Every structure is written in C-alpha cells, then in structure tokens.
C-alpha cells in the first residue's frame, strides 16, 4: 500500500516537482561541499593529497555517496525531461509566458529560468568530462596519475582550454543554481511573501559563492598561484615521496 501510494505520488505534477526539488537540493549540497573541499589546493600538495586519501579511505561511505548522487542526478534529469516533453506536447501555437511570477523577475533571473534546459544539458556534459578527467583519469592527452590528486588538478587546469571550459561551465552552473535554489521553495510549497525578498538575494549570493570558489581554482592554476612549485613539464616531475620506479614510469608515459 505504501509503495503504491509513493508510485502514484510520483505520477502527479506536485510529486514530480517535489522530486526535482529534493534531488536538486542533494546535488546542490554536493556541489557546495565539493567546492569548499577543492579550496584546499591552496594549502599545498601534501594537504590536498591527504584530503583526497582520507575520502578514499572510506570506500563504503564513498560508494554510498556516489550512489545517492547518481540516483539524485538520474531523478533530477528524468523529472525535468518529463516536464519539458509535457510542456512541448501541450503547446498549441507559439508559447507565451504571461505568468505573474515573470513580471517581477530581474533580467538575470528571467534569463536563468528560460535557459534552465540548455544549462542543464551543458552542466551534464561538464560533469561527464569532470569524471573522465579527474576521477576515471581517461581524458586524452591530459595528465593523470592515480593517487596524485593535487598534481592531476593542477596540471589539468594549466591547459588553457581545460581551464576555460571549467570557468564557462561554472558560470552556467551558477545560473542554474540561482534559479533552482529560488524555485525550490515554490516546488516544496514553502514560498511566503515575507520570505521572497530574502530568498532571491540569498539564492544569488550562494550561487555566486559556489561559482567564485570553482572559478578561482583554474585561474590560480593557470597563473601558477596554486601549484607553482610543480615544473611546467609533467614529464620532469619527480616527487620526493615517490619511488624511483613510479617516477621513471611516469616520465616514460608522459
């Protein structure tokens, strides 16, 4: 009975909007925590690699977190796709927005709302590249050595097109988070006139903080503010705590 009720709830518009909001909050929380964790790159190689090693020292918790994030991502994308398909099939003639909420929105908020599907797809591509680049380590021609999180991040971000892609993707992410975090109150039925004047500036402020945190890292790596102690050519890099065999193998591969 409970399962049947849950399934029927997900078939309703309210249920689907709730799933979009909850899954979005889960993803938002990860993005915020991930951004703060990556700031440790400014503390140097040892601290950043210890942070990465600590995360990987709890494989069960790590895979549980990955499972939750994957479920949230699939749910979020699926529900949004349903809304878009339903909205498109329900349109007759040209589509015109005359909802009251559109009238009191700023240009930035209106643009962020109208481009949510596009930014969502581009962010999905950004996530896929990020995983291939710094988690799986199979991005063609980009430096990657298992267990060297600091070096992987710094050398990857030193490539101009990679840094530019990360910066551009995070600007899109900021717009997506800005509208999404503000809309979540409406989706969950938590909007109130007394709160609206605070929710929008708060949404903009938190989104800007996430963007600034993520954007400053590639800029710092390209300008050598972060990772300046690493040689420009990764083939010549031989960390003091690496074995001769590992260093030789790395030099041979790169």
N, C-alpha and C positions, 0 to 999 in steps of 0.2 A: 504493500500500500504506500509506504513512504517513498519507495523507488518510483512508483507510478506517478505520485504527486510531483516528485522532483523532475521527472521527464516532461510532464505536462507543463510545469512552470517554465522550463527552458524553451518551450514552443511558443510562449506568449511574448509579446513585444516588451513587456516590463521585465520578464525573466531574462530575455536576451540582452537588454540594456544593462541589467544588473551584472550579468556575466562579463560583459565588455568592461564595465566599471571596475569590478573586483579584479579581473585579470590584469587590467591596466595598472591598478594600484600595486599589484605584486611586481610587475615589470618595472614600474616607476621606482619602487623601493630598491630593487636590484641595481638599477642604473645609478641611483644616488649613492648607494654603498660602494659600488664598483668605482665610481668616480673618486670618492674620498680615498679609497684604498690605493688607487693608482698615483695619488699625490705623493706617496712615499718614494717615488722615483727621485724626488728632490733630496731625499735623505741619503742617497748613495746606493752603490751596488749591494753591499752586504745587507743593509736593512731591507731593501726591496726583495732580494732573493730569499731572505729569511721569512718575509711575509708570504711569498709565494709557496715556500716549502711548508710553512705552517698550514696553509689552506689544503695542500695536497697530503698532509699527514693525517687527515681525517677523510679517507676515501668514501666511507659510507655516508657521512654528512654531505660531502661534496656531490656525490651522485644523487642523493636525495634532493639537494638544492637544484641540481641540473634538471632532474625530473619535474620538479614543481615549476621551474621556469619554462621548460618545454611545454608542459601542459597549459600554463598561462598564455604562452605565445600562440599555440595552436588554437586555444579557445578564443583569444582576442581576434586573431586573423579570421577565423571561421565565422564568428558572430558579425564582425564588421562586413565581411563579404556578403553575408545573408542580407544585411540591411541595404547594401548597395544594389544588389540584384533585385531586391523587392522594390526599392525606390525607383530603379530604372524601369522595371516592368510595369509599375503603377503610373508612370508619367504618360500624359496624353498631350502631345504638342510640346511646345517649349516649356521648360521648367523655370518657374519664377519664385524667388524667395520673398514672401511677404509676412513671414513670422514676426511677431512683436519683438522677439529677442534680437533680431538682426538690426533693429533700428537704433539700439543703444550701444552697439558694439563699435570699438575703435577699428581703424583700417587694419591694424596688425591682427587684432582678434578675428575680424571677418576673413582676412586672408588665410590665417591659420586654420580656421574652421573649414573654409571652402577647399583647401588643399590637403585635408587630412588623408584621403585615399592615396594621393600621389606621394606625400611624405612618408606614409606608412609603407608603401612598396619600396621606396628608396632606402628607408631605415632597415627593412627586412634584408635588402641586398647588402647593406652595411654590416649587419650582424653576421651574415654568412661569410663575408670577407674577413671580418674580425676573427671569427672562429678558425677559418682556414689559415690565417696569418699567424695568430699568436697562441692558439690553443692546439690545433692539429699540426701546425707547422709545415704545411704543404704549399704555401704560396710560392709560385715560380720566381726564382732569382732573388728572393728576399731571405735575409739571414734568419736562421733558426737553429738553436741548439737546445735539446731537451735539458731542463733544469736551470737554464740561464735566463730567467725571466727578465732581468734588468737589461742584459745585452740584447735580447730579442726585441724588447720595446724600443730601446734607444736606437739601435741600428735600423730597425724597421721605419721609425719615424724620421730618420735622417734622409730617407729617399724623398725628394721633393713632392712627387706625385702622390705618394702614400700620405704624407703629412697634409697635403692639400685635400685629399679625399676625406680624411678623418675630420678636418676642420669643416668642410662643406656638409658632411653627413651630420655632424653635431649641431650645426646651425638649423638643419631641417628637424633634427631631434628636438631642439629647443622649442620650435613652433608647435610640434606635435604634443610635447609635454604641456606647453602653455594652454592650449585649448583643451586637451584631455583632462588635465587636473582641475580645470574650472568646470568642465562639463560633468565630471564625476558626481558632483553634488546634486545636479539635476537628475542624473540617472538613478541615483540612490534615494531620491526624494528628500534631500537634505537642504534644498535651497530655501532661503528666507530673505526677505528684503533687508533686514538688519545685518545680514552677513555678506550680501552681494558686494557691498562697497569694499569689503576686506578680501573676499575670495579671489577676485580678479588680480589685484596687485600682488597678493601672496603667490598666486599661480605664476605670474610673470617673474617674480623675484626668485622663486625656487628654480624655475626653468632656466633663468639666466645664470644662476649659480652652477647648475649642472653643466651648461654649455661652456661657461668660463673655465670650469675645472677640467673638462675634457679637451678644450681647445688649447689651453696653456701648455699642455704636455707636448704635443707635436711641435709647437712653436719653440719651446725650450730645447727640445732635442735637435731641431734643425739649426738653431743658433748656438748650440753647444753649451747652453746654460745648464742643462741636465746631461750627464754623460760625457762631459768634456774631457774626462780622464781617459776615455777609450780612444784608441787610434782611429783615424779615418777609415783605414782599410781593415775590415774584419779578419782578413786572411792573416794579418800580422798580430792579431790579438792572442795573447797567451796569459791568462790569469794566473796569479801566483799559486792559487789553491787548486789548480787543475793538474792532473797527471800529465807526464810527458806524452803518453800515448794519446790521450784525448786532445791535447794541443796539436800534436802532429796530424791527427786525423782531421781536425777542424781546418788546419792550414791546407791540407790536401784537398778537402771538399770545396773550399772557397778560394 
